[in-house]
């Protein structure tokens, strides 16, 4: 039986529901604003009813920050259709990329757009991929209206979009988004940022030579910038590009180029502090493992992975990077015929960042290969049931 308070909550305007839930969780307006990538003024206007939450992506973002289902905000009487399954999300992104007209509705000022992009990027590093997918269409729309004299914001939006699409098994669409980022770039560093997902998309399309050329060309462009114009993160960016180039060389079975590019990446990474910001020597070591697997030396790949994954630096890596690497290293385990190790890697990845396993087609393929090998432990069987590959066992 519903209490009067429950009935009243369903009848409240959505802004009042947001306010009640926020206060009930001991959150200030500023804290909620930070969580959703908006300003404190925006939250205040929503709670007072001055601004209306009428976009599914925004409602889902606010609901996630408050720790409730979207239906709690819109009321049970409203019909709610989730907008976060991968196929639907990709189509929304495709539609946003296909539009060139000015964005509808209020356009966020550059400072607020910068905050939203920063929030989406942080969500990506933490592998909160459904949240990123909800935000990207609106970010793409807003970035169309940004002053072309300041290309940093659209480049970052297109870069994030491309990386997310490649992860979801849409490299052609990721290539398009990365190319948009390259087109918007107005500085060698902007172009270098865009070159990272462009190389990833080309590598996913088995265009290893092209990917290697894209990445190494971007590195040369960074190195040509006068010293006074560089920033501290340039070494990390150059190292990222060189690891992408090394992995691309490995897909072409070019072991000489792979070794050379990896050593260059290690030299750049040595100048970047291993502070958990997303890069450091450990990233190069993990790339060595994946490159070894692509070159066919799976025993070396597994040995490198095991050595690196037991250190403190591994725990400081973003959740997305750790889980993605675990998914990728399953290829080496499977090629060695060690399906149990492959299964353990997938379960570990799911514990770190469930979206990496539950949304990525490559993870589904690896999980299916493990299931075909024979009986599986209960935790792997439950994971397969969650993904939809098999029915859970009756224990």
KESE-927027 format. One record per residue (C-alpha): residue in three letters; x negated, y negated, z negated. Coordinates in steps of 0.001 Angstrom, whole numbers, plus 500000, padded with zeros to 6 digits. Layout:
! KESE-927027
alaXYZ/...
END
This chain:
! KESE-927027
unk500000500000500000/unk498717496560500916/unk498274493998498172/unk499372490372498661/unk495727489326498903/unk495136491790501741/unk498205490517503595/unk497096486920503068/unk493636487639504438/unk495090489058507664/unk497235485942508050/unk494347483509507497/unk492781481686510444/unk489552483277511592/unk487490480375510226/unk488923480857506753/unk488131484582506938/unk484533483740507823/unk484316481376504844/unk485796483903502406/unk483533486709503546/unk480474484459503477/unk481176483240499937/unk481981486774498806/unk478520487879499928/unk476803484966498205/unk475636483460501487/unk475252479751502078/unk476316478192505359/unk472656477728506248/unk471876481406505671/unk474787482489507880/unk473709479954510503/unk470205481420510512/unk471573484947510862/unk473719484102513895/unk471221481742515502/unk473386478629515131/unk473271475386513180/unk474758474805509730/unk477060472208511319/unk478380474857513713/unk479228477203510831/unk480945474381508932/unk483078473483511960/unk484062477128512475/unk485123477509508854/unk487151474272508950/unk488839475285512206/unk487262472468514224/unk485600475074516446/unk487396478260517494/unk485738481641517721/unk487217482869520985/unk484347484744522636/unk483940488442521879/unk480155488178521846/unk480186485382519256/unk482803487108517083/unk480772490325517084/unk477590488427516226/unk479238486670513255/unk480862489925512106/unk477514491735512200/unk475905488983510128/unk478691489286507546/unk478468493074507531/unk482050493743508670/unk483762495136511735/unk484895492513514265/unk488493493516513641/unk488198492212510075/unk487643488724511460/unk490365488757514113/unk492969490536511963/unk494472493975512333/unk497329492664514440/unk494891491695517178/unk493888494321519715/unk490132494745519627/unk487991496162522412/unk484315496570521521/unk481974494967524025/unk478800496730523034/unk478665500054524868/unk475679500005527202/unk477534500318530523/unk479953497503529714/unk477147495316528393/unk475066495810531540/unk478021494824533712/unk478515491644531695/unk474833490821532145/unk475079491598535870/unk478017489215536158/unk476106486505534290/unk473095486906536593/unk475384486624539629/unk476670483183538606/unk474996479937539583/unk477676477420538611/unk477457475339535401/unk478407477181532234/unk481965476889530959/unk482774475176527661/unk480459473376525302/unk476789473642526140/unk474471474009523143/unk471746471347522910/unk468221472579523652/unk467338472809519952/unk470310475066519231/unk469666477156522345/unk466079477579521206/unk467360478784517826/unk469714481274519473/unk466975482635521734/unk464694483006518731/unk467394484914516886/unk467995487219519886/unk464264487845520218/unk464017488720516520/unk466994491058516888/unk465201492749519801/unk462040493284517737/unk464165494862515010/unk465870497039517674/unk469305495545517027/unk470036496090520698/unk473850495934520563/unk473527492465519056/unk471103491385521782/unk473403492741524471/unk476304490750523062/unk474281487533523105/unk472596487765526501/unk475531486796528791/unk476132483574526845/unk472406482822526713/unk472108483350530464/unk475051481003531041/unk473602478333528751/unk470143478586530314/unk471556477692533751/unk472168474150532531/unk468799473576530890/unk466735470715532236/unk464329472185534782/unk461578469964533410/unk461488472274530367/unk461417475842531749/unk460429477500528475/unk464013478300527415/unk465262479937530645/unk461989481850531016/unk462425483328527535/unk466069484240528220/unk465286485932531533/unk462261487685529995/unk464363489138527174/unk467104490107529629/unk464628491908531876/unk463073493831528995/unk466475494917527737/unk467593496053531196/unk464451498094531812/unk464954499753528437/unk468518500660529419/unk467367502319532635/unk468278499426534953/unk464867498524536450/unk466267497011539651/unk468400494571537676/unk465482494029535305/unk463306493177538297/unk465868490537539322/unk465894488968535851/unk462084488994535667/unk461883487397539111/unk464226484651537892/unk461835484071535013/unk458886483848537410/unk460815481353539555/unk461645479184536529/unk458065479242535222/unk456337475880535374/unk453059476793533675/unk450648479742533919/unk451641480856530440/unk455334480852531361/unk454490482921534428/unk452437485292532282/unk455371485789529894/unk457593486603532869/unk454974488947534331/unk455238491330531361/unk458819492537532074/unk458198492263535827/unk455320494741535502/unk457490496965533286/unk460286496959535860/unk457907497764538719/unk456320500568536692/unk459778501998535963/unk460398501961539727/unk457162503933540324/unk455483500898541851/unk452364501219539742/unk449994499408542115/unk452339496436542380/unk452816496370538616/unk449059496416538080/unk448594493559540533/unk451306491460538870/unk449804491914535409/unk446167491309536356/unk447054488260538449/unk448856486771535436/unk445802487401533262/unk443570485554535727/unk446022482657535707/unk445827482417531908/unk442054482565531973/unk441936479722534507/unk443751477331532144/unk441347474811530560/unk440306475777527040/unk441833472610525577/unk445234473608526993/unk445322477166525625/unk447160478328522531/unk446124480987519991/unk448654483520521293/unk447071483551524766/unk444673486340523708/unk447621488483522601/unk449508487720525812/unk446473488609527930/unk446058491848525968/unk449746492695526486/unk449397492181530227/unk446220494256530351/unk447888497155528501/unk450767496959530992/unk448211497018533815/unk446449499998532222/unk449700501958531907/unk450518501077535515/unk447107502343536640/unk447740505577534741/unk451001506117536642/unk448887505979539822/unk446454508555538359/unk443684505931538526/unk441700506902535437/unk438805504531536193/unk441079501470536338/unk442990502709533290/unk439815502902531195/unk438537499532532396/unk441824497731531760/unk442240499363528355/unk438773498226527283/unk439544494688528409/unk442808494792526463/unk440957495991523374/unk438502493103523653/unk441388490608523778/unk443255492324520949/unk440173492162518743/unk440524488371518797/unk444151488545517650/unk444968489150513964/unk446779492375513157/unk449486490592511182/unk452627492451512188/unk453580489785514715/unk453864492353517469/unk450289492700518692/unk446888493791517506/unk444337496546518152/unk446903499218517232/unk449014498311520267/unk446079499061522546/unk445485502358520733/unk449118503353521247/unk448825502408524919/unk445771504676525168/unk447928507562523981/unk450668506888526529/unk448115506377529302/unk446482509720528437/unk449883511405528733/unk450485509822532125/unk447061511016533271/unk447954514548532188/unk445783514836529070/unk448613515567526668/unk446407517015523927/unk444459513741523787/unk447717511755523898/unk449136513579520875/unk445847513366518962/unk445611509598519553/unk449236509124518558/unk448868511117515330/unk445722509241514349/unk447306505831514858/unk450768506583513458/unk449451507519510007/unk447827504129509332/unk449128501024507609/unk449073499025510850/unk451743501358512266/unk454184500365509525/unk453629496673510267/unk454666497026513898/unk458194495874514818/unk460810498621514571/unk461479498421518301/unk457844499114519162/unk457486502056516775/unk460718503742517845/unk460097503114521549/unk456633504644521267/unk458015507721519508/unk460545508179522292/unk457834507798524931/unk455393510213523248/unk458013512985523388/unk456964513421527017/unk453530514624525879/unk455055517035523334/unk457448518431525941/unk454708518873528531/unk452733520836525932/unk455785523021525292/unk456046521800521695/unk459767521143521560/unk459852521060517779/unk457367518174517702/unk459385516407520400/unk462517516825518307/unk460781515511515185/unk459634512445517129/unk463180511731518280/unk464609512128514782/unk461908509833513396/unk462667507250516094/unk466365507406515237/unk465605506769511573/unk463489503735512431/unk465751502228515097/unk468874504216516073/unk469581502101519158/unk466309503213520753/unk467527506799520822/unk471243506266521244/unk471126503727524089/unk468062504664526160/unk468602507165529009/unk464998508389528672/unk465719509350525053/unk468863511201526095/unk466874513133528703/unk464213514072526138/unk466861515147523648/unk468569517295526285/unk465243518974527083/unk464729519794523400/unk468239521249523147/unk467674523465526187/unk464578524956524550/unk466592526837521952/unk467835526544518372/unk467346523149516770/unk467215521913513170/unk470375520495511640/unk469196516878511756/unk468455517124515474/unk471786518822516127/unk473588516019514309/unk471682513441516358/unk472643515230519575/unk476284515245518470/unk476105511518517733/unk474678510813521177/unk477334513062522724/unk475086515814524091/unk476490518678522034/unk478962519516519328/unk477862519567515727/unk477286523002514230/unk479553524352511525/unk477365525014508492/
END
